Amino acid sequence: MSSITTMATKRSRRSQNNAEDLPENFDGNEQDVSHTDVSAAAAPGGESNDEDDGERSGDNPVRFMRQRNRAVAEREASRLARPDAPLGSMMLGHASKAKSAVMSTPFGQLMGRKASTKREDNISQEWCGPFSVARQMIAAREEARRLREEQQDLENNKEHHPLDEAMEIVNLEMQRKENPSMNWVSRHKREDGSTTTNYYAKRRKRFHRQRDLMGGSSRVPSLFQLCINLLVENFDCIESLGVVDHSIRRALCETLVARGKMNGAAFDVLAEMGVETLELVDCAQVTQDQFCDSLRVLLPSGLRAILLKHCGRCFGSQAVNVIASIDRENMELFAISLGGAYLLKDSDMAALIESTSRTLSSLDLTACPLLSEQFCNAIGNQYSSSIEDPPNAPLLELSIEDVPLTKEVMLSLGAASDALRNLKSLKLKTMENVDDEVVSIILGSITGGEIEGIDLSNNPSLTDETLSSIRRCNFNGNLRALLLSGLKNLTAIGIEAFFTPIPNFPAPPILRKLDLSQCSYDEINDTVLTLAATSSSFKRASANAIEEETVLHNAGKLASEVSYTGGLVHLNVSGSSISDKSMEILAATSSYSLEELDISFCPNVSDKGLGYLVSKVKPQLSKIFMWGCAQITEEFLDGHDRIEDGGLEIIGVWMKKSGVRSLR
Amino acid sequence: MEDDNDQTYVKLISAEGTELFLERRIALQVDTMRAMLEGNFRESEESVIRFPDISGSALEKVVKYLHYKDRHSNSATRIPEFAIDPEEALELLVAASYLNC
């Protein structure tokens, strides 16, 4: 009791000394006694501090504030930490929300009391703020788990038939026969004696082993790199590079850009007379005047390709005028690739095409925001077959990425003339106005049937109709690379139909490079991949639907039917729901061809499936990307069949780029 | 020993005709040389490789680099710098690009 009086004295003293709004009802109900005991126990330090404090509060207001805050915290803490605990048991007379001095908490504002009655359902109404969202999610998850566990119990309590176990064994045997991957045994011996599961140590060991096997002592820099570094350091002293290979110039350019040393003078050295390819990874430091001067010198002396990235500053009207002023007979440019030319106007681009169309065969534009209908009209006019004298070069590659062309403009690109008839490679990426109709018209105008690569990634409005257009334009069967990354509207049915022979329709393509990453998770499943892999492995596109049916579904039989020259070479199915069955199919169809495989973020692929794949595929398999595959354990990573030879690079299990020294 | 029949050393001949000897095992670490020595080429029988495009001084520097790399690979200690004269850098760069080392 004496403690109560001591507490009372302390409180009254405190209330004298400051303007804090202390709750009044410090009566003698049970809760208060418990609280007093708690706080008396909890704040012996506080009490003694108060005593000192009483004498010295006048001298030390900061310390006093701190102690005051501490007392408030002690009082409110237990309630704040468990906001959805039943208020009745935790609430204390003087600490009720209505009378609490604390309205704002680190977790958000207290909104009101009405939620306390329906606490379970309306947690959202009590609080608002980022933390509350997390709490709601956790609550929902716990709820779901609880429900799930209840259901589980319910199932487990079903009656057990005496033959259940035998049935299970039979089922397992059947599965093993069908899925040979289940029998794969890893070479990795699990050491039962080791108690440490030190993931860091394991991964480090794995990383070092891979690095050593891949010929790397990455600590000693290569002679090439040493020389490049030295030259870049002293680049101001270089007057001329002379006759050096383009790969050397490019390496120098990249290092100059990386070191921030790319400036006008450096550009002059790189772009000296007689180069055939002008490739600059980053032209941000080059001025338009300088660039034009170089062009005036380079173009007549045989410049064949201009490949520029970040060329906004230097590639504008002036540059186009220079190019246009060159005599058509002297023009030898066959490839232009421009990235980020934000000064390039529509009319300029049209002029550029007109002046170079005699020899230009490859056009690649990325992020050029001003291009629009004049550009498309120019392509249509210049490359149409109606221009006979002198005949222009055929347009072989067209790549447009992230350019805001409208739908009408793109339709005119395909429909206006037969400019695209000889196209071998078409890329239309990340353009919001590309939809099925546009693709159908453009692909329809590729009448030459030579198309070898199609890339339509990241165009969100494409659907299965596009697949039908692709199949139709591939009537000669030359298509080898198909990249459809990020197309969320493709369905499993559509893709299956794409790879199925249909009478009176061009045969399914025999692909070497397929990219279906980041499409809808559920839609890219085992059936889709089975069909894709099998159709890529046949020697000749077969239009007979019936005989394919029986062969497709049995991996064992498949191995004897497929040719050794077919199969996928690059496959990217990240973010899909494929499982070990796909691994078996791949092993059966592409074991002589598969070089790179990307199965990042595919949670249904397990150690056994991957291990089986690696054991069956021949040594040309060099890279497997598996970012985000936490289900792959050391059973595969330390026990796959090609641990010793070091030719297989596994990327994505250790957060360092393999072969490169990490920054530590 | 400098006994070619022993096949522990290979002979490198530069553009000017100067001859350098290099341990076979170090030469095999260089992709281009390994391809020449392991294929069915005359070089592999005679253990002689000719480099008509690389000058004597550059070739000598390349051999020095190969010894430096061999010495310091898999070494835990700090690796000293390999000094290159700025005047010979460009020629050395072309040679390194050719040899891929």
Interface residues (C-beta under 8 A of the other chain):
Chain A: D212 S217 R219 V220 S222 L223 F224 L226 C227 I228 L230 L231 N234 C237 I238 L241 G242 V244 D245 S247 I248
Chain B: V62 Y65 Y68 K69 H72 S73 N74 S75 I79 F82 I84 P86 A89 L90 L92 L93 V94 A95 A96 S97 L99 N100 C101
